[in-house]
Amino acid sequence: MDHAAVLALFDRDMREGARPDGPDALVERVGGVVRQVSSAHGWNGVVWSDLGDANVDEAIAGQIAHFSGLGREFEWKLYGHDLPADLGQRLRDAGFTSRPEETLMIGEVADLTLDAELPEGIRVLPVTDRAGVDLVAEVHEKTFGTDGSGLRDQLLGRLTAAPDTVVAVVALAGDTPVSAARMELVPGTRFAGLWGGGTVEGRRGRGLYRALVAHRARAAADRGYRYLQVDAMSTSRPILERLGFEPLTTTTPYVYTP
């Protein structure tokens, strides 16, 4: 993989040319910033910026004023190659809090290892309705210890308004949900994004995460997508590398709460 070329394509298609990630979201371009404005349950934040020393602080202040006026917490999604080089420090100086760094990993679907099999006694259920969404939210809450109401509203809204832009699955042991994940599809681009992969405690280390990645990768290939993108935590990066994903840069969420 030509890392520089694929990263430039990712920046152009998925960041500078970002599309709304749900029916209640709006992408706006203001100066050198591309941001998404959504409901309180959706994702609000900056996905791309083209800033220099002369205008960076003004741009940061402008985003703080905009989202604070809406009463929205928001995220500035900073990538390791973004400029200026001290943008992260400037965000911290403006009152943002950094969350753990992740690795942007991209795999070319045709080159990935997709032979992972489900553990014995596990079946995968496609998520198409409210009952399935509730199972995904249940796994999310048990896995990450956070409220799943925002995910529930966002996923259900997307399945209702634009079902061709999301693939969600839940793994069941009998009737008990033990793992779940989703894939977000952006029509007109070459990238599909893998999000929300999680497995409940007591079921980890058995290949569920790997199997659900492979399941979604096959779905992406069937739909004609060339690349898969993941913001990988340190726990999932080794699994993804074994499947054929390659690290391109880092990404760090900087969060501002009005």
Steps between C-alpha positions, in 0.01 A plus 500: 500500500620851415441653844535863394263462204234311698520749788457790257198323348356440847543867591329612181211253498426450869608823667508801267214348302316363804133403473251512790503175701127501570165648398512766771857613420630786286854549368613863481812657351610818675831651397764234541281268708257220411266415786194287565208637699255242627246446774604466863508120451702517178867574433592867502847611405776602261605235250753697295688827509746689282649759733820692546660693782322820395144369529505188721409665831219698337364182344510315833319786674241504223418131544476539877258790457291314243453175690467675837220707353323175415568358847695213343808320622717443194813323386788629293629185329873562466719284278874459540582675172268800551649847500613712668720252687400646839124483434450252785666733749296795373182298552603414856581867566149588380337262750474172311570168670685231307375142501719193438686493171394246240660377178340557160528162328397433144475171316450435132205261497646278226815441706342426838489158665130426528496132600424562869226272629255549783561309824286192552151582624502858370277634224493845334173689472469788250353807671207649308247617759452641849536162669839447338611853586412434864729195495787708357448766768493232770839367385638856483394576857638175639827527306586865543306588815333799337143601426384354170203731445687724256620204296147355507343820363771554240501145367121469491471833318752391241338160445165674454605791277801362313530123546747468211761701693545272800555130571456397862537152647471336838650165603276281716578212732159342505280805546761702692682779315875469558659714228390769255637733237398721212633621165424845363490535121556830321355486146726649237821425690734202511494470879277315744557556871497235772365629832383391840648151507472366852471170687365454850731387778528124523473456122819680398805331358296246303510660155169686505649840417702350215197313366280811497772699322517230233119490476482875435794493261320245283191723506713797390649297215151396385407871484804600300704684764876488455622600847400440860586760765526448877594731788676228695570483871816329617304184581361458148802618297687163512189313385448740212865477394472121483196543272700728267421853619784753498554797735505836318490763774361571846173663595419667831160632612513842663172566681356836604212520745325840519 
